[in-house]
Amino acid sequence: MSELVKNAIISIQLGIEDYQSNDPRRPISAIRNFYAGVLLLGKQCLLNAAPAADPMEILASKFVPVPDGDGGVVHKPRGYGTIDVSELQQRFKDFGLGWPPGDVGTLQKLRNNFEHYHSAAPKETIRQAIAACFPTIGGFFAILELSPPEELGDAWTIMLQEDAFFKKQKAESDATFGRIFWGGAFANSELFQCSSCSSSLISQSDPMNSDPSSINGRCVACGEAFGAAETTKLIIDAEFGADDYRSVKDGGESLISDCPECGETTYVTHDDFNQCFLCEHQIEGECGRCGTSLGPHNVSINDSQFCNYCDHVMNKDD
């Protein structure tokens, strides 16, 4: 076993030990150690793919061209900085390695927040970060042809327990929206993100509520409260944000728009869905003057029977 893998295993084990401690200073160490361990495992996967290469030629973050003496150049590592998570993912792709499932991004964000902003994260948020990395670590061990239970020992058992506990909490949180007309069947609820602690454990305070405009959202991890509009926007961004970005990037219309009825950016047109998530307003039919199909991008805010252009023309004629 390489020294890199040994260090990775020790870092993960220390991270779990720190996480379990009741010492308020240990969460910082937990995130730092756990993140380092995950990163080291991924780096070893790259090294195994090219065992004859100089490790720094694989893991260096920056390279500089140097003359090779024959009229060409070779690229040599510059400095001693090594790749971060995003660069690691790109190198996996370059090396033809499949990136394992899981979410290392949340762990990286927590680590950066601790390092640079000295922010505090509740234990639930750290639990989520550990649980989200569980498949990634398992995938790295599979690439390395090592057994996680044998190498990590009790730390692996604890990770399994955290993963199961988090999934239970997540299912319970998502279910609190079940009575809302759009709730209870989220496709991307793992992307929910509390603005205070980044946890995805967002719930509705009153699970019996069925009125979107009366939602009182709450972060299970840190207790942060959200009003109806903020909660709805958080959910919409997680569910449709990526598709909305791609649509606009490809020259199409935005899938998320301002609702002409309530004024919030909560109107969604996606596949067969055409409605405001917050006030349930729907734009239907065609313009009474030109016959153009009406939608949130063209309906007149003055008269919902006409498009903006026709409403402007008619008012101008008056």
Legacy VTK file of the C-alpha trace (Angstrom):
# vtk DataFile Version 3.0
C-alpha trace
ASCII
DATASET POLYDATA
POINTS 318 float
0.000 0.000 0.000
1.364 3.424 -0.934
2.120 6.127 1.608
-0.518 8.306 -0.069
-3.248 5.744 0.595
-2.026 5.234 4.161
-2.198 8.992 4.745
-5.658 9.101 3.147
-6.956 6.369 5.448
-5.488 8.048 8.532
-6.978 11.409 7.519
-10.454 9.940 7.035
-10.257 8.060 10.334
-9.120 11.212 12.157
-11.895 13.183 10.498
-14.497 10.724 11.788
-12.973 10.798 15.273
-13.065 14.602 15.261
-16.646 14.554 14.032
-17.734 12.309 16.908
-16.074 14.485 19.543
-18.151 16.864 21.664
-15.301 19.384 21.691
-16.642 22.508 19.882
-13.222 23.033 18.302
-13.124 19.653 16.582
-15.582 20.237 13.689
-12.936 22.339 11.932
-10.458 19.495 12.218
-13.121 16.972 11.149
-13.816 18.758 7.876
-10.145 19.447 7.202
-9.016 15.862 7.810
-11.941 14.214 6.037
-11.547 16.441 2.967
-7.799 15.767 2.828
-8.418 12.026 2.983
-10.922 12.069 0.138
-8.592 14.153 -2.024
-5.622 11.861 -1.351
-7.610 8.766 -2.347
-8.593 10.385 -5.634
-4.998 11.375 -6.330
-3.827 7.800 -5.797
-6.356 6.664 -8.406
-4.600 8.920 -10.927
-1.150 7.686 -9.911
-2.251 4.076 -10.367
-3.338 4.890 -13.919
0.225 5.930 -14.860
2.551 4.130 -12.416
5.736 4.886 -14.372
5.236 8.659 -14.351
6.682 11.157 -11.897
3.857 11.813 -9.388
4.197 15.589 -9.734
3.745 15.305 -13.490
0.294 13.894 -12.697
-0.704 15.846 -9.621
0.845 19.292 -10.143
-1.639 22.116 -10.477
0.551 24.309 -12.717
3.005 23.550 -15.501
5.511 25.631 -17.428
6.944 24.934 -20.919
10.691 24.240 -20.911
12.909 23.767 -24.013
13.740 20.095 -24.567
17.045 20.779 -26.352
15.769 19.473 -29.695
13.784 22.519 -30.749
10.634 21.577 -28.875
9.362 21.961 -25.352
8.309 19.760 -22.479
5.973 20.803 -19.695
7.410 20.674 -16.214
5.543 21.151 -12.918
5.836 24.685 -11.548
6.063 24.878 -7.783
4.724 22.288 -5.396
1.008 23.039 -5.533
-1.187 20.043 -6.337
-4.657 19.756 -7.839
-7.897 20.531 -5.996
-11.230 18.719 -6.392
-12.310 20.392 -9.635
-8.899 19.738 -11.207
-8.984 16.178 -9.894
-12.318 15.611 -11.626
-10.911 16.966 -14.897
-7.817 14.758 -14.635
-10.070 11.739 -14.076
-11.765 12.619 -17.349
-8.432 13.162 -19.111
-7.196 9.785 -17.827
-10.352 7.995 -18.937
-11.398 7.223 -15.362
-15.046 7.324 -14.351
-15.725 9.784 -11.546
-17.624 7.997 -8.762
-21.076 9.233 -7.689
-21.429 11.388 -4.612
-20.966 15.034 -3.712
-17.503 16.244 -2.758
-18.459 19.836 -3.569
-20.360 20.394 -0.305
-17.417 19.082 1.685
-15.046 21.353 -0.232
-17.275 24.370 0.358
-17.437 23.679 4.092
-13.688 23.263 4.230
-13.126 26.547 2.381
-15.569 28.355 4.643
-13.775 27.082 7.723
-10.362 27.946 6.313
-11.139 31.423 4.991
-14.197 32.738 6.818
-13.981 30.915 10.147
-17.669 30.086 9.854
-19.366 27.525 12.057
-21.366 24.644 10.619
-23.887 22.656 12.655
-23.297 18.968 13.111
-26.163 18.151 10.742
-24.369 19.959 7.921
-21.159 18.051 8.587
-23.192 14.827 8.729
-24.621 15.659 5.313
-21.168 16.336 3.876
-19.874 13.004 5.182
-22.917 11.127 3.909
-22.682 12.807 0.499
-19.042 11.673 0.129
-19.828 8.086 1.079
-20.339 6.871 -2.536
-17.284 8.791 -3.745
-14.985 7.204 -1.185
-16.438 3.786 -1.981
-15.804 4.436 -5.677
-12.181 5.440 -5.067
-11.556 2.282 -3.044
-13.081 0.222 -5.874
-10.700 1.810 -8.396
-7.804 1.098 -6.044
-9.094 -2.487 -5.543
-9.136 -2.062 -1.786
-11.841 -2.927 0.738
-13.253 0.090 2.653
-14.346 -1.968 5.699
-10.919 -3.587 5.984
-8.939 -0.382 5.477
-11.106 2.097 7.392
-12.394 -0.195 10.139
-14.765 1.507 12.585
-14.677 4.733 10.565
-16.416 2.938 7.677
-19.111 1.613 10.002
-19.758 5.117 11.292
-19.909 6.458 7.736
-22.505 3.818 6.869
-24.566 4.857 9.878
-24.290 8.545 8.977
-25.319 7.829 5.399
-28.398 5.879 6.516
-29.326 8.495 9.120
-28.994 11.373 6.675
-31.081 9.615 4.019
-33.829 9.090 6.598
-33.742 12.759 7.586
-33.734 13.828 3.943
-36.764 11.719 3.098
-38.635 13.072 6.119
-37.760 16.678 5.205
-38.860 16.301 1.580
-42.108 14.635 2.663
-43.198 17.759 4.584
-43.980 19.375 1.218
-46.191 16.459 0.192
-49.495 18.374 0.467
-48.305 21.207 -1.798
-49.475 20.683 -5.356
-45.896 20.421 -6.615
-44.369 18.795 -3.529
-43.398 15.338 -2.414
-41.683 14.158 -5.596
-38.527 16.238 -5.927
-35.996 15.187 -8.548
-33.087 17.265 -7.282
-33.759 17.867 -3.603
-30.151 17.026 -2.796
-29.394 20.407 -4.408
-31.517 22.358 -1.911
-29.176 24.717 -0.124
-29.726 26.622 3.078
-28.377 30.152 2.673
-26.945 29.995 6.178
-25.238 26.587 6.439
-25.571 25.032 2.932
-27.495 22.002 4.186
-30.075 20.417 1.883
-32.304 19.465 4.823
-35.048 21.982 4.079
-38.504 21.216 5.449
-41.884 22.864 5.767
-42.640 23.812 9.369
-46.271 22.762 8.971
-46.391 19.544 6.912
-50.210 19.752 6.877
-50.135 23.036 4.938
-51.221 22.744 1.305
-51.082 26.439 0.341
-47.780 27.385 -1.375
-48.162 31.038 -0.403
-48.290 30.020 3.275
-45.134 27.919 3.356
-42.825 28.497 6.288
-39.549 26.819 5.420
-36.957 25.748 7.945
-33.448 24.302 7.776
-33.332 21.162 9.891
-29.565 21.507 10.297
-29.221 25.075 11.614
-32.811 26.180 12.274
-32.747 29.042 9.748
-36.300 30.104 8.822
-37.471 31.065 5.327
-40.604 32.801 4.130
-42.851 31.355 1.444
-41.226 33.154 -1.497
-37.679 32.396 -0.350
-38.449 28.724 0.256
-40.145 28.395 -3.119
-37.279 30.082 -4.968
-34.788 27.811 -3.208
-36.687 24.751 -4.399
-37.184 26.077 -7.934
-33.495 26.871 -8.293
-32.557 23.337 -7.229
-35.143 21.663 -9.441
-34.907 23.789 -12.596
-31.836 26.022 -12.245
-29.502 23.852 -14.323
-32.058 23.390 -17.122
-32.827 27.101 -17.037
-29.139 27.940 -17.435
-28.748 25.549 -20.375
-31.868 26.906 -22.084
-30.669 30.508 -21.921
-27.105 29.534 -22.871
-28.414 27.757 -25.975
-30.361 30.835 -27.052
-33.752 29.774 -25.706
-36.048 31.451 -23.237
-35.673 31.296 -19.491
-37.629 28.501 -17.819
-37.955 30.520 -14.605
-39.735 33.872 -14.910
-41.359 36.623 -12.904
-44.991 35.815 -12.261
-47.266 38.567 -13.613
-49.731 37.867 -10.810
-47.590 37.824 -7.627
-44.450 39.445 -8.991
-42.069 36.785 -7.627
-39.565 34.878 -9.771
-41.488 31.671 -9.276
-43.218 31.041 -12.611
-41.914 27.873 -14.288
-42.422 26.678 -17.857
-40.746 23.289 -18.159
-41.998 20.358 -20.237
-45.699 20.097 -19.349
-45.446 22.405 -16.331
-46.729 25.950 -16.844
-47.592 27.604 -13.555
-46.409 29.794 -10.713
-45.086 27.695 -7.856
-46.055 30.333 -5.316
-49.492 31.700 -6.214
-50.552 28.925 -8.655
-51.318 31.472 -11.382
-51.440 30.023 -14.905
-51.032 31.838 -18.221
-53.068 30.170 -20.936
-54.488 30.824 -24.363
-53.535 33.123 -27.210
-53.292 36.847 -27.712
-56.743 38.211 -28.542
-55.291 40.405 -31.289
-52.463 38.494 -33.046
-53.084 34.900 -31.936
-49.606 34.392 -30.452
-49.454 31.844 -27.641
-49.204 33.633 -24.313
-46.596 32.917 -21.702
-44.709 34.657 -18.885
-42.267 36.194 -21.368
-44.820 37.958 -23.535
-48.126 38.356 -21.681
-49.090 41.964 -20.999
-48.963 42.979 -17.366
-51.859 45.340 -18.088
-54.204 42.883 -19.771
-53.648 39.126 -19.645
-55.706 38.649 -22.839
-53.012 40.244 -24.990
-49.286 40.025 -25.586
-47.050 42.937 -24.653
-46.654 44.119 -28.205
-50.352 44.147 -29.059
-51.261 45.787 -25.774
-48.681 48.499 -26.492
-49.969 49.015 -30.031
-53.600 49.237 -28.939
-52.820 51.665 -26.144
-50.703 53.716 -28.528
-53.589 53.897 -30.993
-55.785 55.232 -28.210
LINES 1 319
318 0 1 2 3 4 5 6 7 8 9 10 11 12 13 14 15 16 17 18 19 20 21 22 23 24 25 26 27 28 29 30 31 32 33 34 35 36 37 38 39 40 41 42 43 44 45 46 47 48 49 50 51 52 53 54 55 56 57 58 59 60 61 62 63 64 65 66 67 68 69 70 71 72 73 74 75 76 77 78 79 80 81 82 83 84 85 86 87 88 89 90 91 92 93 94 95 96 97 98 99 100 101 102 103 104 105 106 107 108 109 110 111 112 113 114 115 116 117 118 119 120 121 122 123 124 125 126 127 128 129 130 131 132 133 134 135 136 137 138 139 140 141 142 143 144 145 146 147 148 149 150 151 152 153 154 155 156 157 158 159 160 161 162 163 164 165 166 167 168 169 170 171 172 173 174 175 176 177 178 179 180 181 182 183 184 185 186 187 188 189 190 191 192 193 194 195 196 197 198 199 200 201 202 203 204 205 206 207 208 209 210 211 212 213 214 215 216 217 218 219 220 221 222 223 224 225 226 227 228 229 230 231 232 233 234 235 236 237 238 239 240 241 242 243 244 245 246 247 248 249 250 251 252 253 254 255 256 257 258 259 260 261 262 263 264 265 266 267 268 269 270 271 272 273 274 275 276 277 278 279 280 281 282 283 284 285 286 287 288 289 290 291 292 293 294 295 296 297 298 299 300 301 302 303 304 305 306 307 308 309 310 311 312 313 314 315 316 317
